[in-house]
Amino acid sequence: MHLMGSVIVCLSVLGGIKLLSPPWLFGLSLGLGLCMAWGASWKFIHVALCTIKRDLMCLVAILRVRVSMNRNLRNRSTIPSLFAQMVTLHPDKSALICEATGEVWSFRELQKRCHAVAHWALAQGWAEGDVVALYLESQPLVVALWLGLAMVGVEAALINHNLRQHSLLHCVGLSGARAIVFGTELTEAVSEVRSSLQPTMLLFSSGERQDEVKLCSLRVQSLDALLAASPKHPPNYTLRKGFNDRLFYIYTSGTTGLPKAAVVVQSRYFRIAAFGFHSFGLRHDDIIYNCLPLYHSAGTIMGVGQCLLFGLTVVVRRKFSASHFWDDCVKHNCTVIQYIGEICRYLLAQPVRPSEAHHRVRVAIGNGLRPSVWEEFVQRFRIRRVGEFYGATECNCSLINIDGKVGACGFNSRILPGFYPIRLVRVQEESGELLRDSQGLCIPCLPGEPGMLVGRIDYTDPLRRFDGYADKDSTNQKIAQDVFKKGDSAYISGDVLVMDEYGYMYFRDRSGDTFRWRGENVSTTEVEGVLSGLLAHTDVAVYGVSVPGVEGKAGMAAIAHAGGQFDLDAFLITLQKALPSYARPVFLRLMPSVDATGTFKIQKMRLQREGYKPQNSSEKIYFLNSRAGCYEAVTDELHNAIMEGKVCL
């Protein structure tokens, strides 16, 4: 242990010298000699040399974030107070640009609108800790609403505007909201659940009131009129909340069940935005193109947070459009773009257009850029830097790919692995249960071995907190005990990653997405990447389905196919070259579109439930007949034969 510590200190110090002084080669050579004298292996020295620059870049970012977070903690700063400092620095600079209307809000204008919201909230009699649900499509008003509410301690619940009926009611009820603010374009959705809401629930609408009769019947007040009449000066109110107190709720996407309301405290908001700014080379004069939903952390924290905390300009687009993406970037002189999920693949699937060669974008920030499309995306659109990161809204084990390693979602230092207390631990393949050693501790994974990502919880450290969800049961389900050492606790991400010998982490699957077939583990993420690439970046969902009397799960791929000819023979020939036999889909489902969440993640739960039974005339299901060497259509007769075990798989 002392030997390794000496080597670590030696390399870290020399790495610092490299960054500060020109004659770093001499110092590094001397350090290597010392390392060898101390008995460090050549392999460790090789890994250290290859990764020390990366590790030091990240160390600098961590120190910047930690120093500023400690200062904010001492000062009891809040996001509204930090935003007020930005307004003072450049009141007339453009803060938010609404792409749909062309309206531009300066920092001063945004602050005035926030003040109007704060006065409105006080007039309603709401107190610190009360919750208001925001159910609107992305627009600058969403920012003014949650930030203005936060000025007087009221917490917003940012609800996915795609939700309807039961899911919508679930999210509103989970937050304990006293009121709902909704866009008038969502009037019908609100009317569907009005009778199931609490009788005391207040409703406010924003936007053109085209159906005045229905709005009146729902007893809806016009928020636009109320805010227009509200004072624009700062409210006479002293906020009691501090840096670690609640700011708002963001809901999980619900890919594995009903959404959970994740608690976002002020320090978490700052941490996510600050790491984005310091890790990916952002500048105060950057203009960010944000087409991500503002009910999601990527859009409202990583994106809008750059505006509120670091003074960048953000262009807000109501909805993502692959065909307008680069035109918008050119129009607004954007220098940074955000992506999430499948957005990059959707852009690659578009025909070449002039604007993609005339933009000023140099940085792309996001998560979910598939390794299979990474290099093509960078080369075609001339993106100089990709800032890929990993992390759920609520997690304490976020990762950053600070040096642009293709395919990686982040890394953990091999030189100083304990500096950032995260770990990949072994799990039971089928159940996802954490495996433990004879002492009852979790078993760390070796490089190349897939495992569950966990992060040690420390409530005294803003970087290590886990603030959980609105309900305690959901919170407790994400915490494991005795992980790193006896008596500790850790956040369970639910995601399976794999680390290479240099510490780079690669996303493998959501927990449960990997299935076993023919004695081999099949990664749905990897197969989806291959199939999508073979099919010109079309939507593909891969999952395992049970077949009676057969061990494991057979692979099935749902493919978005609008119609026309699909050459199954040619597809199978290509598939045989691209995938091993056990990873080739046994079943294919051609359908007009594949379900995706509002954050462009493919949804598989319904597809898995429906299996390979023929559904309707607009879809076709095929079975890979291994003996005949071809895909054949699944009829009711063939389905019954498969279910009765009469067909050889």
Buried (B, 14 or more C-beta within 10 A) or exposed (E): EEEBEBBBEBBBEBBBBBEEEEEBEEBBEEBBEBBEEEEBEEEBBEBBBEBBBBBBBBBBBBEBBBEBBEEBBEEBBBBBBBBBEBBEEBBEBBBBBBBEEEEBBBBBBBBBBBBBBBBBBBEBEBEBEBBBBBBBBBBBBBBBBBBBBBBBBBBBBBBBBBBBEEBBBBBBBBBBBBBBBBBBBBBEBBBEBBEEBEEEBBBBBBBEBEBEEBBEEBEBBBBBEBBEEBBBEBBEBEBEBBBBBBBBBBBBBBBBEEBBBBBBBBBBBBBBBBBBBBBBBBEBEBBBBBBBBBBBBBBBBBBBBBBBBBBBBBBBBBBBEBEBBBBBBBBBEBBBBBBBBBBBBBBBBEEEEEBBEEBEBBBBBBBBBBBBBBEBBBEBBEBEBBBBBBBBBBBBBBBBBBBBBEBBBBBBBBBBBEBBBBBBBBBEBEEBEBEBEEEEBBBBBEBEEBBBBBBBBBEEBBBBBBBBBBEEEBBEBBBBEBBBEEEBBBBBBBBBBBBBBBBBBBBBBBBBBBBBBBEEBBBBBBBBBBBBBBBEBBBBBBBBBEBEEBEBBBBBBBBBBEEEEBEBEEBBEBBEEBBEEBBBBBBBBBBEEBBBBBBBBBBBEEBBEBBBEBEEEEBBBBBBBEEEEEBEEBEEEBBEBBBEEEBEB
